[in-house]
């Protein structure tokens, strides 16, 4: 629902798309290896068809590659990390709108967007760039902002999306715990992308977005009380360090933030 609503800008039409996606699932007799990814692919392509049919949008060049690509291979759940994409979307072509929403609001990598739009990663990047130029000032880089990386990481951890976790981690990422955190059971140190992704895969269910020393981070809450803060260091769109911090003074200063909010 959230994915369709962001793309179409209309909750009523989003409900129709969601219903159509579930009907297609009901009628499908084949084996689906990754159900969330299958539904994401179907939803995006139904939205694309709806945009092309109902919206008098600008003509766009045919950027389809010579060979077809497969569907997206990971789930992007409806509870997105970006909650503020209310822009003038009617200036965008259907593919520009989808590329922009998926990358800017849902944190899709360009090769994922390319699979969904059946185009090339370079063409998907160009679509998103053109969309940014139409709806506002272009960003200097296509990489995610720090708060987007943190929230995307938490979502991937919570939903057990291992591949997405590894994409968000730097190869030499390290996880460390301060003395207070280690005393209550956090690891003292984990090194490397695969071990860190394995540790967080399927975890972080009780982690909520907070500010840690004015930076976007997260905290593990127990019965409404912050017990451990997750202090993220993000460089060039990848997590390079996560520090578990359980100092009582630090925890008392935690300020909750809404997903998609990067200013304190």
C-alpha positions in Angstrom: 0.0 0.0 0.0 2.7 2.5 1.0 4.8 1.7 -2.1 1.8 2.2 -4.4 0.6 5.3 -2.6 4.1 7.0 -2.9 4.3 6.2 -6.6 0.7 7.2 -7.5 0.1 9.9 -5.0 -3.5 8.7 -4.5 -4.5 6.3 -1.7 -7.6 5.2 -3.5 -5.7 4.1 -6.5 -3.1 2.5 -4.2 -5.8 0.4 -2.7 -6.8 -0.7 -6.2 -3.2 -1.6 -7.1 -2.7 -3.6 -3.8 -5.9 -5.5 -4.5 -4.8 -6.3 -8.0 -1.4 -7.5 -6.8 -3.1 -9.9 -4.3 -5.4 -11.2 -7.0 -2.5 -12.0 -9.2 -0.9 -13.8 -6.3 -4.1 -15.8 -5.7 -4.2 -16.8 -9.4 -0.5 -17.7 -9.6 0.1 -21.4 -9.9 3.9 -21.3 -10.0 6.5 -21.5 -7.3 7.5 -18.1 -5.8 10.9 -18.2 -4.1 10.7 -14.8 -2.6 7.2 -13.6 -1.9 7.9 -10.0 -0.8 10.1 -9.5 -3.8 7.5 -10.9 -6.1 4.8 -8.7 -4.7 7.1 -5.6 -4.9 7.8 -6.3 -8.6 4.1 -6.8 -9.4 3.1 -3.7 -7.5 5.6 -1.5 -9.2 4.7 -2.7 -12.7 1.0 -2.3 -12.0 1.7 1.2 -10.9 3.7 1.8 -14.1 0.8 0.6 -16.2 -1.7 2.8 -14.3 0.5 5.9 -14.7 0.9 5.3 -18.4 -2.9 4.7 -18.8 -4.3 7.5 -16.7 -1.7 10.3 -16.6 -0.9 12.7 -19.4 2.8 12.7 -18.6 5.8 13.7 -20.8 7.0 11.2 -23.4 10.1 9.3 -22.3 12.8 7.7 -24.4 12.8 3.9 -24.7 15.7 2.8 -22.5 15.0 -0.9 -22.4 18.1 -3.1 -22.8 18.5 -5.6 -25.6 18.0 -8.5 -23.1 15.3 -8.7 -20.5 16.2 -8.7 -16.8 14.6 -10.7 -13.9 12.4 -9.4 -11.1 13.8 -7.7 -8.0 15.2 -10.2 -5.6 14.6 -8.6 -2.3 11.6 -7.2 -0.4 11.1 -3.6 0.3 8.4 -3.5 3.0 5.7 -0.9 3.1 6.9 0.8 6.3 9.5 2.9 4.5 12.3 4.9 6.1 11.3 8.1 4.2 8.0 9.7 5.2 8.2 13.0 3.4 8.0 12.7 -0.3 5.2 15.1 -1.1 6.4 16.8 -4.2 4.8 17.8 -7.5 5.0 14.4 -9.1 2.8 15.2 -12.1 5.9 16.8 -13.8 7.5 13.4 -14.0 7.2 10.7 -16.6 6.0 7.3 -15.3 9.5 5.8 -15.2 11.0 8.9 -13.7 8.5 8.9 -11.0 9.1 5.2 -10.1 12.9 5.6 -10.2 12.7 8.7 -8.0 10.4 7.2 -5.4 12.2 3.9 -5.2 15.6 5.4 -4.8 14.9 8.6 -2.8 12.1 7.2 -0.5 12.7 3.5 -0.3 16.4 3.3 -0.7 16.5 1.0 -3.7 19.9 0.6 -5.4 19.9 1.4 -9.1 20.4 -2.2 -10.2 17.2 -3.1 -8.3 15.3 -0.3 -10.0 16.7 -1.4 -13.4 15.3 -4.9 -12.8 11.8 -3.5 -11.9 11.7 -1.2 -14.9 13.4 -3.7 -17.2 16.1 -1.3 -18.1 19.8 -0.8 -17.4 21.3 0.5 -14.1 22.7 3.5 -16.0 19.3 4.3 -17.5 17.7 4.0 -14.0 20.2 6.4 -12.6 19.5 8.8 -15.4 15.8 8.6 -14.8 16.2 9.4 -11.1 18.6 12.2 -11.9 16.1 13.8 -14.3 13.3 13.5 -11.8 15.4 15.2 -9.1 16.1 18.1 -11.5 12.4 18.5 -12.1 11.1 18.4 -8.5 13.9 20.3 -6.8 17.7 21.0 -6.6 19.8 18.0 -7.6 21.8 16.3 -5.0 25.6 16.3 -5.4 25.7 12.5 -5.2 23.2 9.6 -5.7 24.2 7.9 -2.5 21.8 7.8 0.4 21.9 10.4 3.2 23.2 9.1 6.6 19.7 9.0 8.1 18.4 7.0 5.1 21.3 4.5 5.5 20.5 4.0 9.2 16.8 3.5 8.7 17.3 1.3 5.7 19.7 -0.8 7.8 17.2 -1.2 10.6 14.5 -2.2 8.2 16.7 -4.8 6.5 17.7 -6.1 9.9 14.2 -6.3 11.2 12.9 -8.1 8.1 15.9 -10.4 7.7 16.9 -9.1 4.3 20.5 -10.3 4.4 21.6 -9.1 1.0 20.3 -5.6 1.7 22.2 -5.6 5.0 25.5 -6.4 3.2 24.9 -3.7 0.6 24.6 -1.1 3.4 27.8 -2.2 5.2 31.3 -1.2 4.3 33.7 -4.2 3.7 35.7 -3.3 6.9 32.7 -2.4 9.1 33.3 -2.9 12.8 30.8 -3.3 15.7 32.0 -2.4 19.2 30.4 -2.2 22.6 31.3 0.1 25.5 31.8 -1.3 28.9 28.3 -0.8 30.1 26.8 -2.3 26.9 29.0 -5.4 27.1 28.0 -5.9 30.7 24.4 -6.3 29.7 25.2 -8.7 26.9 26.2 -6.9 23.7 29.2 -8.1 21.7 32.5 -6.4 22.6 33.6 -6.5 18.9 32.6 -7.9 15.5 34.6 -7.2 12.4 33.8 -7.6 8.7 30.7 -7.2 6.5 29.5 -10.8 6.6 29.8 -11.3 10.4 28.1 -8.0 11.1 25.3 -8.7 8.7 24.8 -12.2 10.2 24.6 -10.7 13.7 21.9 -8.2 12.8 20.0 -10.4 10.3 16.5 -10.8 11.7 17.3 -8.7 14.8 16.6 -5.1 15.8 12.8 -5.7 16.3 12.8 -3.5 19.4 15.2 -0.8 18.0 13.6 2.6 17.3 15.0 5.6 15.5 16.7 8.1 17.8 19.4 10.8 17.8 22.7 9.7 19.3 24.9 12.7 20.1 22.9 14.7 17.4 23.4 12.0 14.8 20.7 9.7 13.3 20.9 6.4 15.1 18.8 3.9 17.0 18.2 2.5 20.4 16.9 -0.7 21.9 13.9 0.0 24.1 12.7 -2.3 26.9 9.3 -1.5 28.3 9.6 2.1 27.0 13.0 2.7 28.4 16.2 3.0 26.2 18.7 0.4 27.2 21.3 0.5 24.5 22.0 3.1 21.9 23.2 2.1 18.4 25.7 4.8 17.4 26.2 4.7 13.6 29.1 6.0 11.6 28.2 6.3 7.9 30.7 7.2 5.2 29.8 7.5 1.5 26.5 5.8 1.9 27.8 2.8 3.9 27.9 1.9 7.6 31.5 1.8 8.7 31.0 1.5 12.4 28.3 0.7 14.9 28.9 1.3 18.6 26.7 -0.1 21.3 26.5 2.5 24.0 24.8 2.0 27.3 26.1 4.9 29.4 23.2 6.1 31.5 23.8 9.8 30.9 23.9 9.2 27.1 20.7 7.1 27.2 18.9 9.8 29.3 19.5 12.3 26.5 18.0 10.1 23.7 15.5 11.9 21.5 13.1 9.9 19.4 12.9 10.8 15.8 10.4 9.9 13.1 11.7 7.7 10.3 12.7 10.0 7.5 13.5 12.8 9.9 17.2 13.8 9.9 17.2 17.1 11.8 17.0 17.5 15.5 
